Amino acid sequence: MERPLQTIDCGDFALRRWQAENDFEPLFRLIEESLDHLAPWMPWVARHSREATRTFLAGCDPKWQSGEAYNYAITRQGTLIGSCTMRRAIKPQGLVMGYWLHPGATGQGIATRATAATASE
């Protein structure tokens, strides 16, 4: 898998690489606000904690560098609204796409467009 762009402009929102130093509090808060919305689909929500958020962010850069996973923050007008990821699958050259959004950002086509933008990179 070729390394994708670090920032992808999608018009009314953007995808950018997670920044461990700057994104901890906004990400933790976003997950807190989204727990009930995410719980039915995202098993990791049951393990949500400050430490789990730190561990996720700390792993983003090494995984990006190795090509194992490309994790993006989804932002709109500079505000964090979700996450999108593309990672290697078990099969050679296979990919797994994942995403989630704050409930206030759903129903606007953002997840569909974010996933398409990542896949086309």
C-alpha positions in Angstrom: 0.0 0.0 0.0 1.4 3.4 -1.0 1.6 6.0 1.7 -1.4 8.4 1.3 -1.4 12.1 1.7 -1.1 13.4 5.2 -3.9 15.9 4.7 -6.9 15.4 2.4 -9.2 18.3 1.7 -12.8 17.2 1.2 -14.3 20.7 0.7 -16.4 21.3 3.7 -14.2 19.0 5.9 -10.7 17.7 5.9 -8.8 14.6 6.9 -5.4 15.0 8.6 -3.0 12.8 10.4 -3.6 12.5 14.2 -1.2 14.7 16.2 -0.5 12.9 19.5 0.6 16.1 21.3 -2.3 18.3 20.3 -5.2 15.9 19.8 -5.5 14.1 23.1 -8.0 16.4 24.9 -10.2 17.1 21.8 -10.3 13.4 20.9 -11.0 12.2 24.5 -13.8 14.8 24.8 -15.2 13.8 21.4 -15.3 10.1 22.3 -17.0 11.0 25.7 -19.7 12.9 23.8 -20.2 10.0 21.4 -20.2 7.0 23.7 -23.9 6.1 23.5 -23.9 6.7 19.7 -20.8 4.5 19.1 -21.4 1.7 21.6 -23.5 -0.5 19.3 -20.9 -0.6 16.5 -17.6 0.1 18.1 -16.5 -2.6 20.6 -13.5 -0.5 21.7 -15.9 2.0 23.3 -16.3 -0.4 26.3 -12.6 0.1 27.0 -12.6 3.9 26.5 -10.4 5.7 29.0 -7.8 8.4 29.0 -5.1 5.7 28.8 -6.8 4.1 25.8 -6.9 7.4 24.0 -3.3 8.1 24.7 -2.3 4.6 23.5 -4.3 5.1 20.3 -2.7 8.4 19.5 0.8 7.1 20.4 0.4 4.3 18.0 -0.7 6.4 15.0 2.7 7.7 13.9 4.5 4.3 14.1 1.7 2.6 12.2 1.8 5.3 9.6 5.5 5.1 9.2 5.4 1.3 8.9 2.4 1.3 6.5 0.4 -0.8 8.9 -2.4 1.8 9.3 -3.2 5.3 8.2 -5.4 7.0 10.8 -7.0 10.4 10.2 -8.8 12.9 12.3 -11.8 14.3 10.5 -12.2 18.0 11.1 -14.6 20.6 10.0 -13.6 24.3 10.3 -10.7 23.2 12.5 -13.0 21.3 14.9 -12.6 17.5 15.4 -15.7 15.6 14.4 -14.5 12.0 13.9 -12.0 9.5 12.8 -11.2 7.5 9.7 -8.7 4.8 9.2 -7.3 2.6 6.4 -5.3 -0.4 7.5 -3.8 -3.6 6.1 -6.1 -6.7 6.0 -5.0 -10.3 6.4 -5.0 -11.0 2.6 -2.1 -9.5 0.6 -3.0 -6.0 -0.6 -6.3 -6.1 1.3 -7.5 -3.1 3.1 -9.9 -2.5 5.9 -11.7 0.9 6.2 -13.1 2.2 9.4 -14.7 5.4 10.5 -16.8 7.0 13.2 -18.4 10.4 13.7 -19.7 12.5 16.5 -23.5 12.2 16.5 -23.8 15.8 15.5 -21.9 15.2 12.3 -23.9 12.1 11.1 -26.4 12.1 8.2 -24.4 14.5 6.1 -22.4 12.2 3.9 -19.2 12.9 5.7 -18.3 9.3 6.5 -19.0 8.2 2.9 -16.9 11.0 1.5 -14.1 10.5 4.0 -13.9 6.8 3.3 -13.9 7.4 -0.5 -11.2 10.1 -0.2 -9.0 7.7 1.8 -9.5 4.8 -0.5 -8.6 6.9 -3.6 -5.3 8.0 -2.0 
